[in-house]
């Protein structure tokens, strides 16, 4: 994927070209992409639980035709959304990163000129992006992110966030060992480089959301589902590779710790592991929900290293994973039966919401 070809203007006076839905010369390629995308989605829905998940061949058509249209015919929001779905499956987080980078550039330079399914209404124009994230439920991109490999070079649906989350359950020891082995074979250097790709993807996504919020206000497409699952994937990679989460403030010196009633643990109290300087933490020092989760993940890593047979690390990781879910995701995990969930929602005075993932 050549990002430059997507973001370069098509013509000096018409940088975004024409709307392919109204141009008879380009309409045929638009519907070919749309049909390929629908075929790919249908193929994925037809996979029986327990079957090996593979990438539907039609996603290659979505990617190739989408790149062709965006680079030579029209700069289109809906096609960008389809390209994000395809590139994530075909190239993992690198592909999604490239689509976000291209989208940011187009939004920044040609916000009002970009084409879509509704060129007049703001909410309708950006409905394709809302569909990726989901409105009142999970969008079309969320499960695909969960199925993207956490291991560099891994195949789609292999060693994924979904596998990682399942591996936190007490009866999934073998799955957990396989993930840890795959991460060990990749090595910390490769895992760290892969994490950098995902971190760049999140940064590009956040910039895209920032631009949309600036221009659309309260009509901007929702984004929290996407951000949360990308951050979950980044946290999972850190945990598998033993990479510490970035911190802005350095660890306090031992003397400072002692003055605040906290001291470094002597080696005799760490089961033979290295002595650790503890940074005093209070609620006032935590600046965000995500920072609190990262702190808990660091605690989980400590217990995984020092007490590998203890359930403490798995319990904390499960707590963090569930804390990052939205209400309906959490309810679905705690109450797998749809009828039971609906009964609970109805009793609470909440109208059950159908899945709008597409």
Secondary structure in CASP SS format (residue, H / E / C, confidence):
PFRMAT SS
TARGET T0000
AUTHOR 0000-0000-0000
METHOD secondary structure of the structure
MODEL  1
X C 1.00
X C 1.00
X H 1.00
X H 1.00
X H 1.00
X H 1.00
X H 1.00
X C 1.00
X C 1.00
X C 1.00
X C 1.00
X C 1.00
X C 1.00
X C 1.00
X C 1.00
X C 1.00
X E 1.00
X C 1.00
X C 1.00
X C 1.00
X C 1.00
X C 1.00
X C 1.00
X H 1.00
X H 1.00
X H 1.00
X H 1.00
X H 1.00
X H 1.00
X H 1.00
X H 1.00
X H 1.00
X H 1.00
X H 1.00
X H 1.00
X H 1.00
X H 1.00
X H 1.00
X H 1.00
X H 1.00
X H 1.00
X H 1.00
X H 1.00
X H 1.00
X H 1.00
X C 1.00
X C 1.00
X C 1.00
X C 1.00
X C 1.00
X C 1.00
X C 1.00
X C 1.00
X C 1.00
X C 1.00
X C 1.00
X C 1.00
X H 1.00
X H 1.00
X H 1.00
X H 1.00
X H 1.00
X H 1.00
X H 1.00
X H 1.00
X H 1.00
X H 1.00
X H 1.00
X H 1.00
X H 1.00
X H 1.00
X H 1.00
X C 1.00
X E 1.00
X C 1.00
X E 1.00
X H 1.00
X H 1.00
X H 1.00
X H 1.00
X H 1.00
X H 1.00
X H 1.00
X H 1.00
X H 1.00
X H 1.00
X H 1.00
X H 1.00
X H 1.00
X H 1.00
X H 1.00
X H 1.00
X H 1.00
X H 1.00
X H 1.00
X H 1.00
X H 1.00
X H 1.00
X H 1.00
X H 1.00
X H 1.00
X H 1.00
X H 1.00
X H 1.00
X H 1.00
X H 1.00
X H 1.00
X H 1.00
X H 1.00
X H 1.00
X C 1.00
X C 1.00
X C 1.00
X C 1.00
X E 1.00
X C 1.00
X C 1.00
X C 1.00
X C 1.00
X C 1.00
X C 1.00
X H 1.00
X H 1.00
X H 1.00
X H 1.00
X C 1.00
X H 1.00
X H 1.00
X H 1.00
X H 1.00
X H 1.00
X H 1.00
X H 1.00
X C 1.00
X C 1.00
X C 1.00
X C 1.00
X C 1.00
X C 1.00
X C 1.00
X C 1.00
X H 1.00
X H 1.00
X H 1.00
X H 1.00
X H 1.00
X C 1.00
X C 1.00
X E 1.00
X C 1.00
X C 1.00
X C 1.00
X C 1.00
X C 1.00
X C 1.00
X C 1.00
X C 1.00
X C 1.00
X C 1.00
X E 1.00
X H 1.00
X H 1.00
X H 1.00
X H 1.00
X H 1.00
X H 1.00
X H 1.00
X C 1.00
X C 1.00
X C 1.00
X C 1.00
X C 1.00
X H 1.00
X H 1.00
X H 1.00
X H 1.00
X H 1.00
X H 1.00
X H 1.00
X H 1.00
X H 1.00
X H 1.00
X H 1.00
X H 1.00
X H 1.00
X H 1.00
X C 1.00
X H 1.00
X H 1.00
X H 1.00
X H 1.00
X H 1.00
X H 1.00
X H 1.00
X H 1.00
X H 1.00
X H 1.00
X H 1.00
X H 1.00
X H 1.00
X H 1.00
X H 1.00
X H 1.00
X H 1.00
X H 1.00
X H 1.00
X H 1.00
X H 1.00
X H 1.00
X H 1.00
X H 1.00
X H 1.00
X H 1.00
X H 1.00
X H 1.00
X H 1.00
X H 1.00
X H 1.00
X H 1.00
X C 1.00
X C 1.00
X C 1.00
X C 1.00
X H 1.00
X H 1.00
X H 1.00
X H 1.00
X H 1.00
X H 1.00
X H 1.00
X H 1.00
X H 1.00
X H 1.00
X H 1.00
X H 1.00
X H 1.00
X H 1.00
X H 1.00
X H 1.00
X H 1.00
X H 1.00
X C 1.00
X C 1.00
X C 1.00
X C 1.00
X C 1.00
X C 1.00
X C 1.00
X C 1.00
X C 1.00
X C 1.00
X C 1.00
X C 1.00
X H 1.00
X H 1.00
X H 1.00
X H 1.00
X H 1.00
X H 1.00
X C 1.00
X C 1.00
X C 1.00
X C 1.00
X C 1.00
X C 1.00
X C 1.00
X H 1.00
X H 1.00
X H 1.00
X C 1.00
X C 1.00
X C 1.00
X C 1.00
X C 1.00
X C 1.00
X C 1.00
X C 1.00
X C 1.00
X C 1.00
X C 1.00
X C 1.00
X C 1.00
X H 1.00
X H 1.00
X H 1.00
X C 1.00
X C 1.00
X C 1.00
X H 1.00
X H 1.00
X H 1.00
X H 1.00
X H 1.00
X H 1.00
X H 1.00
X H 1.00
X H 1.00
X H 1.00
X H 1.00
X H 1.00
X H 1.00
X H 1.00
X H 1.00
X H 1.00
X H 1.00
X H 1.00
X C 1.00
X C 1.00
X C 1.00
X C 1.00
X C 1.00
X H 1.00
X H 1.00
X H 1.00
X H 1.00
X H 1.00
X H 1.00
X H 1.00
X H 1.00
X H 1.00
X H 1.00
X H 1.00
X H 1.00
X C 1.00
X C 1.00
X C 1.00
X H 1.00
X H 1.00
X H 1.00
X H 1.00
X H 1.00
X H 1.00
X H 1.00
X H 1.00
X C 1.00
X C 1.00
X C 1.00
X H 1.00
X H 1.00
X H 1.00
X H 1.00
X H 1.00
X H 1.00
X H 1.00
X H 1.00
X H 1.00
X H 1.00
X C 1.00
X C 1.00
X C 1.00
X C 1.00
X C 1.00
X C 1.00
X C 1.00
X C 1.00
X C 1.00
X C 1.00
X C 1.00
END
